[in-house]
Amino acid sequence: MHSVPIIETERLVLRPYRRDDFTAYAALFADSEVTRFVGGVPYTREQSWTRFLRQVGMWHYFGFGFFAIQDRATGTFLGEAGFHDVHRLITPSLEGTMETGWALSPKAHGQGLATEAVTAALEWADRQFPKLRKTCIIDVGNNASIRVAEKHGFKEFWRTSYHGTHVIMFERQRPLAGATAHLGQMPANLAT
């Protein structure tokens, strides 16, 4: 079993999930504003439990997974950020990559907290898994998450459909020390 690190930022703590996080976790994924771009439908308690266990289990098998995000000042659960390899039935395949994801409570939106959490998670991942490719898929209409991805150097490499939703597939090259996360413009042939 791999231990899950605790990462502190200026405003957040990224930490292992605890069983007592589940009530807040289920409420997060029952919120239609959160799930609008994550499947499009609020999760049932059962679906949230399955997702919660998946996020915890990733650490055991891969040595990476999702972190619970809590407000550093208040201890309030705000959401999740991290990595998984969920063997999606998608072309091109993302298997074997560290698929990056994040979801925050609507009360945490618009404050730069997703950017702060993803920055911390990626810094950890770049140290621990420097050779693994980092990817993400984002609904074409999720402009806020697209901006977060682009701030971290993710570049569009493919557009496809996943479970009936049009998505953009992104990949990230690890920035060189001292370089900014934004690596420039995407090649024109990929900008479809």
WOVENCOR-V542019 format. One record per residue. N is the residue number from 1. SS is DSSP state (@ for helix, = for strand, . for the rest). PHI is phi in whole degrees, -180 to 180 (* if undefined). OMEGA is omega in whole degrees, -180 to 180 (* if undefined). Layout:
# WOVENCOR-V542019
N_SS_PHI_OMEGA / N_SS_PHI_OMEGA
This chain:
# WOVENCOR-V542019
1_._*_178 / 2_._-86_176 / 3_._-82_-180 / 4_._-95_-180 / 5_._-71_171 / 6_._-112_-177 / 7_=_-120_178 / 8_=_-107_174 / 9_._-117_-180 / 10_._-57_-175 / 11_._-118_-171 / 12_=_-131_167 / 13_=_-124_172 / 14_=_-100_-171 / 15_=_-146_175 / 16_._-64_172 / 17_._-67_171 / 18_._-119_-180 / 19_@_-56_-178 / 20_@_-73_172 / 21_@_-78_-169 / 22_@_-62_-179 / 23_@_-59_178 / 24_@_-68_179 / 25_@_-64_179 / 26_@_-63_178 / 27_@_-66_178 / 28_@_-58_-176 / 29_@_-85_171 / 30_@_-89_-178 / 31_._-84_-177 / 32_@_-63_177 / 33_@_-69_178 / 34_@_-74_-174 / 35_@_-88_180 / 36_._-51_-180 / 37_._-110_178 / 38_._-124_-179 / 39_._92_174 / 40_._84_-176 / 41_._-135_176 / 42_._-56_-180 / 43_._-81_168 / 44_._-75_177 / 45_@_-59_179 / 46_@_-63_179 / 47_@_-64_178 / 48_@_-64_179 / 49_@_-63_178 / 50_@_-62_179 / 51_@_-64_179 / 52_@_-57_180 / 53_@_-65_177 / 54_@_-62_-178 / 55_@_-63_178 / 56_@_-67_-176 / 57_@_-67_179 / 58_@_-55_-178 / 59_@_-59_-178 / 60_@_-63_-174 / 61_@_-89_-174 / 62_@_-114_-175 / 63_._81_173 / 64_._-143_-179 / 65_._180_179 / 66_=_-97_175 / 67_=_-102_165 / 68_=_-75_177 / 69_=_-107_175 / 70_=_-126_175 / 71_=_-67_-176 / 72_._-64_-177 / 73_._-77_-173 / 74_._-107_-176 / 75_._81_-179 / 76_._-69_175 / 77_=_-69_-178 / 78_=_-112_-177 / 79_=_155_-177 / 80_=_-146_173 / 81_=_-155_178 / 82_=_159_-168 / 83_=_-141_171 / 84_=_-152_174 / 85_._-133_-170 / 86_._-99_177 / 87_._53_178 / 88_._-61_172 / 89_._-87_-175 / 90_._-143_178 / 91_._-121_-1 / 92_._-73_-177 / 93_._-68_173 / 94_._-107_180 / 95_._-58_180 / 96_._84_177 / 97_._-106_171 / 98_=_-94_-180 / 99_=_-74_-174 / 100_=_-90_179 / 101_=_-151_179 / 102_=_-160_175 / 103_=_-153_-179 / 104_=_-126_176 / 105_._-58_178 / 106_@_-54_179 / 107_@_-68_179 / 108_@_-100_-178 / 109_._-71_173 / 110_._74_-178 / 111_._-118_-178 / 112_._79_-177 / 113_@_-73_176 / 114_@_-63_178 / 115_@_-60_-180 / 116_@_-63_-180 / 117_@_-67_-179 / 118_@_-66_176 / 119_@_-58_-179 / 120_@_-63_-180 / 121_@_-64_-180 / 122_@_-68_177 / 123_@_-60_177 / 124_@_-62_-177 / 125_@_-63_180 / 126_@_-65_176 / 127_@_-76_-174 / 128_@_-82_-176 / 129_._-134_-173 / 130_._-64_-176 / 131_._-96_-179 / 132_._-80_179 / 133_._-70_177 / 134_=_-101_-178 / 135_=_-134_168 / 136_=_-162_172 / 137_=_-122_-176 / 138_=_-138_174 / 139_=_-55_-177 / 140_._-59_-180 / 141_._-90_-176 / 142_._-90_-175 / 143_@_-61_-179 / 144_@_-64_180 / 145_@_-71_176 / 146_@_-61_178 / 147_@_-63_178 / 148_@_-61_180 / 149_@_-60_-178 / 150_@_-65_177 / 151_@_-61_-178 / 152_._-101_175 / 153_._85_176 / 154_=_-73_180 / 155_=_-122_177 / 156_=_-63_174 / 157_=_-128_-179 / 158_=_-165_170 / 159_=_-122_-178 / 160_=_-157_175 / 161_=_-115_178 / 162_=_-134_-176 / 163_._53_176 / 164_._80_-179 / 165_=_-114_176 / 166_=_-76_-178 / 167_=_-130_173 / 168_=_-108_176 / 169_=_-99_-178 / 170_=_-120_171 / 171_=_-138_-176 / 172_=_-134_170 / 173_._-92_180 / 174_._-65_179 / 175_._-66_174 / 176_._-71_179 / 177_._-55_179 / 178_._85_-180 / 179_._-83_175 / 180_._-77_-179 / 181_._-69_-178 / 182_._-80_-172 / 183_._-103_178 / 184_._111_-176 / 185_._-83_177 / 186_._-74_176 / 187_._-56_-176 / 188_@_-59_-178 / 189_@_-69_178 / 190_@_-101_-174 / 191_._-88_-180 / 192_._-86_*
